[in-house]
Amino acid sequence: MTDLLRAEGVDLFYGDHRAVSGVDFALRRGEVAAVMGSSGSGKSSLLYCLAGVLAPGGGRVVFEGVDLAGLGDEELSALRRERFGFVFQYGELLPELTVEENAALPLRLAGQRKAPAHAAAGEVLGRLGMTGLLQRRTSQLSGGQSQRVAVARALVHRPAVVFADEPTGALDSANATAVLDEFLRLARDQDTAVVIVTHDRDVAARADVTYAMVDGVLNSVAAAGR
Ligand SMILES: Nc1ncnc2c1ncn2[C@@H]1O[C@H](COP(=O)(O)OP(=O)(O)OP(=O)(O)O)[C@@H](O)[C@H]1O
């Protein structure tokens, strides 16, 4: 099977500091990959290279056979908006918008009308147990509720890949487990691949494949054999 997303010899420098060093990585459609490593090992930097947010200083990132370096700014932002989803540690929701409006955002940005966009958002939010909170402003949510909205927003447009940077890192362990399980169940149901950066072994244990990053170098750890 051809890879959905591939990194070949990716380097990333901040000035003289090499944060990502010669990384090779491959992700298949629907696969869940976890990248573990200590603070400062380069996990987030690699994630942003894979997601076309940061341009590598060396090597290349290829998505569906296309080298991201060959895309113009507009093509790259359209790719990120339409084919990728993102979940960050603190949700990064828009506080002035409701739960439903936040989750519908990728569809609205893609030009979909309000009614179908909100219907799709409502359905994903419902699967995350958020049905009673659709009209609430996201500034009035708990941490676990905020992350569920972030997960809904990342998945609502059925992207090919969701990039998740410590998606449950700010939650207590019961909430972290629940949100992660719901997130991965929905992603697997719609065949969305996921790359999760995490410190947490319990998070990594739910992935199909785990990598460890040390000083910018990525090593494969285990295949869970799903
Ligand atoms: N914008 C930047 N400018 C300069 N150096 C940076 C920048 N971002 C990250 N770094 C450095 O690059 C290295 C890798 O950082 P990165 O954030 O990728 O690590 P990480 O493994 O994700 O860490 P954490 O788990 O703490 O988030 C660190 O030494 C960090 O200080």
The ligand as an SDF file (V2000), in Angstrom:
LIG
                    3D

 31 33  0  0  0  0  0  0  0  0999 V2000
   10.7410   28.8590   17.4220 N   0  0  0  0  0  0  0  0  0  0  0  0
   11.8590   28.3450   17.9410 C   0  0  0  0  0  0  0  0  0  0  0  0
   13.0190   29.0240   17.9090 N   0  0  0  0  0  0  0  0  0  0  0  0
   14.1530   28.5110   18.4030 C   0  0  0  0  0  0  0  0  0  0  0  0
   14.2390   27.2890   18.9850 N   0  0  0  0  0  0  0  0  0  0  0  0
   13.1170   26.5740   19.0620 C   0  0  0  0  0  0  0  0  0  0  0  0
   11.8720   27.0500   18.5650 C   0  0  0  0  0  0  0  0  0  0  0  0
   10.9330   26.1080   18.7810 N   0  0  0  0  0  0  0  0  0  0  0  0
   11.5480   25.0790   19.4020 C   0  0  0  0  0  0  0  0  0  0  0  0
   12.8580   25.3580   19.5720 N   0  0  0  0  0  0  0  0  0  0  0  0
   13.8560   24.4610   20.1640 C   0  0  0  0  0  0  0  0  0  0  0  0
   13.9240   23.2730   19.3770 O   0  0  0  0  0  0  0  0  0  0  0  0
   14.0000   22.1240   20.2000 C   0  0  0  0  0  0  0  0  0  0  0  0
   12.8170   21.2070   19.9330 C   0  0  0  0  0  0  0  0  0  0  0  0
   11.6290   21.8700   20.3590 O   0  0  0  0  0  0  0  0  0  0  0  0
   10.1950   21.1770   20.2220 P   0  0  0  0  0  0  0  0  0  0  0  0
    9.1920   22.1530   20.7160 O   0  0  0  0  0  0  0  0  0  0  0  0
   10.0490   20.6490   18.8540 O   0  0  0  0  0  0  0  0  0  0  0  0
   10.3600   19.9660   21.2500 O   0  0  0  0  0  0  0  0  0  0  0  0
    9.2580   19.0390   21.8990 P   0  0  0  0  0  0  0  0  0  0  0  0
    9.8490   17.6700   21.9440 O   0  0  0  0  0  0  0  0  0  0  0  0
    7.9690   19.2000   21.1820 O   0  0  0  0  0  0  0  0  0  0  0  0
    9.1650   19.6320   23.3610 O   0  0  0  0  0  0  0  0  0  0  0  0
    7.8960   19.6940   24.3780 P   0  0  0  0  0  0  0  0  0  0  0  0
    7.5780   18.2690   24.6990 O   0  0  0  0  0  0  0  0  0  0  0  0
    8.4580   20.4410   25.5450 O   0  0  0  0  0  0  0  0  0  0  0  0
    6.8050   20.4290   23.6810 O   0  0  0  0  0  0  0  0  0  0  0  0
   14.0930   22.6250   21.6450 C   0  0  0  0  0  0  0  0  0  0  0  0
   15.4620   22.6960   21.9800 O   0  0  0  0  0  0  0  0  0  0  0  0
   13.4670   23.9990   21.5630 C   0  0  0  0  0  0  0  0  0  0  0  0
   14.0110   24.8500   22.5540 O   0  0  0  0  0  0  0  0  0  0  0  0
  1  2  1  0
  2  3  1  0
  2  7  2  0
  3  4  2  0
  4  5  1  0
  5  6  2  0
  6  7  1  0
  6 10  1  0
  7  8  1  0
  8  9  2  0
  9 10  1  0
 10 11  1  0
 11 12  1  0
 11 30  1  0
 12 13  1  0
 13 14  1  0
 13 28  1  0
 14 15  1  0
 15 16  1  0
 16 17  2  0
 16 18  1  0
 16 19  1  0
 19 20  1  0
 20 21  2  0
 20 22  1  0
 20 23  1  0
 23 24  1  0
 24 25  2  0
 24 26  1  0
 24 27  1  0
 28 29  1  0
 28 30  1  0
 30 31  1  0
M  END
$$$$
